[in-house]
Amino acid sequence: MATDLALPPDDRSAVGASRPRRGELFPYWGDARNREDSSFDLATLLRILHDWRWMILGSVALGLAAAIVVTLLTQPLYRAWVTLEVNPPTVEILDEKSREAAAGPSLFDFLVTQAGLLSSRSLAERVAQDLNLASNPQFVGTEGDAATRLKIATAKVAGGLSVQAPEEGQLIRFAYVSDSPQLAAQVANGLAENFISAGLQRRFEASTYARTFLQQQIAKTRRDLERSERQMVQYAQQQGILDSDKEGEGGSDAGSLQSASMVALNSALAEATARRMQAEAAYRQAQLAANSAEVNENTQSLRQAKAVLEAEYQEKRTLMKPEHPDMLSLRSRIQELDRQIARERTQVASGRTNTLLADYRAAVAAERSLQSRVAQLKGSVLNLRGRSIQYNILRREVDTNRELYDALLQRYKEIGVAGGIGTTPVSIVDRAEVPGGPYKPNLMFNLLVGLALGLLGGIAAAIALEILNDTVKSREDVRNKLGLACLGAIPKRRGKGSVVEDLTDPTSPLSEAYSAVLAALRFSTATGAPRTLLITSSQASEGKSSSALALAQNHARRGARVLLIDADLRRPAFKAESKAKGLTKLLTNEEPIAEHITSTQHANLWLLPCGPIPPNPADLLSTPRIKQIMAEAAAQFDLVVVDGPPMLGLADASLLASACRNAMLIIESGKTRTRAAREAVDRIATAGAHIVGATLTKSLEEASHYGYRLYQYTAVADKRSQIVLISQPDEA
């Protein structure tokens, strides 16, 4: 607790009294693990291509060399072309309706068929026999019998043929490839000629076969037609069916006597029914006409007398009762007039209705007579219809055989016409000529293929090696893979000399790069550059000691008092004049640090060396004394730079990070593994230190070419280079 109180106010405010959480230690870390380990974009691809450019160029050169070797070793091949014109046949074995429907089974299908026939094995065998290729030792050799050599020749003819079926037009081009230009032209022309002759032969054979087949079918159909006609006539005679050659829904029944009688009776019955209905309507109408104008005219006087009596009766009714004799006399007279009027009406109507009734009864009698005759004839007609079913079947069979016979005769005539034409739909447009030079191997094409394959192979190998070599190489890797701010990239020095000499020159690239890192440190915390800063790395030999010296020297050059502490108690990098004093001595006593600090050849820069190498560095650093030393140093100097050991494999760096509270991670470009760097970041975060950022050392375009070398941290190597800081007299 005394150590915490001794820290300068600015460091305490930047770090905080309590142990910070991971998200507070470095703001980039919260999203770093959720990101992809490496983003692959155009910039990354260009960097990979630049880093592995020599390997890619070597792959391209290897591809070009392989293309040249393949070209030289490949046997020259010659190709002869033939052009054929294909026209569909103008005469087909089809009737007019079928020819219209099949007028265009399409020219394309016909061309594809011809192209397939060109590639057939039978044509290749025909050419091999026609050109006697089986006896050519240059073509098939001398081994095997004649049949074996013929099979070999047929296979070589078919294997060297390539056919191009046109998408438009009627031209088919095919080529034959051979190692002899004369043989290529000879076989190509032989294929064309034999293709045409084979087509003519197939056409003639097809016509001959068709004629023979149709002759057999015509004879068979003629016999079937004669047999069916005899059966139909015999059955009609047995059943008494007279055929009038008129077809209807009833078949042959329409031509029989019973059917004719049935039709006539049905017509007469329909007419009788119509007459009966007409007479009945006239009779009903005459009955309804009983009160017509004629009846009214004959009974007019009676109705007038009745009206006078009814008026008188109504007049006397007001004076007399209905039982009065006069009233009874008037009523009797009125009733008598009603009887006379009714009798007169009946006499008038009966004269007309008697005649209509007689007509109606005659029509009913005629209708019933016809119905009786139709019922009698119906049974015989139905019987005849049942017997006519077999007759209709026989008649349809006769019609079918006759149509088939006529069609076969027509087809036979067309075959005779088509067979006599003797033309072929294929003709030669351009015959094959002897090629003037080989088409394979094509040097330019092979070079282009070799260039493309070499380039693609080199790029693929570069990307694969880049993925396998998962190291931190650039500023983007620091930000994307580790989630840290990159404070700067230190270029890898070239040429003679040492790092110390380059740092002495303020204008050197190395010194300028560290000046940029120092400028970035001023913005790493809210209060500016940290007062105490641990410089560490994930593994050894990444440039942390050189970076610690460079930062301390650059800060001292600007007039600030800087203390450089060599806290690597196992392999110290800075050498002082005496090993009797140093950090290890301070860790074992309570002496002030001023007695162990030595000045250097650089103004405003002091060194606290390591001192004697202890046997137990972790035990010394785990005591509270280290925090007291850091607090005392921060109180006396403007900047305390601590050169610590690597983070991985040791507990020293974690203890120093907890004491310094601020740490900067040094990463060697192209060497530090991403996993190791992440582990180092985790250890610093676990120690409760604030990571101000990371610095990329030995950075150059070819950084990815440097491999990983395991470094054992067991003892001090004699050959390890040490940075000597010359002590100067203490300033007054």
ZIGI-V981918 format. One record per run of one state. SS is the DSSP state (a for helix, b for strand, c for the rest). FROM is the first residue (numbers start at 1). LEN is the number of residues. If there is no record, write none. Layout:
BEGIN
ss = {SS & SS}
from = {FROM & FROM}
len = {LEN & LEN}
END
This chain:
BEGIN
ss = {c & a & c & a & c & a & c & a & c & a & c & a & c & b & c & a & c & a & c & a & c & a & c & a & c & a & c & b & c & b & c & a & c & a & c & a & c & a & c & a & c & a & c & b & c & b & c & a & c & b & c & a & c & b & c & a & c & a & c & b & c & a & c & b & c & b & c & a & c & a & c & b & c & b & c & a & c & a & c & b & c & a & c & b & c & b & a & c & b & c & a & c & b & c}
from = {1 & 2 & 7 & 9 & 16 & 22 & 26 & 29 & 33 & 42 & 52 & 53 & 74 & 77 & 87 & 96 & 102 & 107 & 119 & 121 & 131 & 133 & 136 & 137 & 141 & 146 & 160 & 161 & 165 & 171 & 179 & 181 & 240 & 251 & 256 & 257 & 292 & 293 & 299 & 300 & 317 & 325 & 420 & 426 & 431 & 440 & 441 & 443 & 469 & 471 & 472 & 475 & 483 & 486 & 492 & 499 & 505 & 509 & 522 & 532 & 538 & 544 & 558 & 562 & 567 & 574 & 576 & 583 & 589 & 593 & 596 & 598 & 600 & 605 & 609 & 617 & 622 & 625 & 637 & 639 & 644 & 652 & 661 & 662 & 669 & 673 & 674 & 687 & 690 & 700 & 703 & 706 & 723 & 725}
len = {1 & 5 & 2 & 7 & 6 & 4 & 3 & 4 & 9 & 10 & 1 & 21 & 3 & 10 & 9 & 6 & 5 & 12 & 2 & 10 & 2 & 3 & 1 & 4 & 5 & 14 & 1 & 4 & 6 & 8 & 2 & 59 & 11 & 5 & 1 & 35 & 1 & 6 & 1 & 17 & 8 & 95 & 6 & 5 & 9 & 1 & 2 & 26 & 2 & 1 & 3 & 8 & 3 & 6 & 7 & 6 & 4 & 13 & 10 & 6 & 6 & 14 & 4 & 5 & 7 & 2 & 7 & 6 & 4 & 3 & 2 & 2 & 5 & 4 & 8 & 5 & 3 & 12 & 2 & 5 & 8 & 9 & 1 & 7 & 4 & 1 & 13 & 3 & 10 & 3 & 3 & 17 & 2 & 8}
END
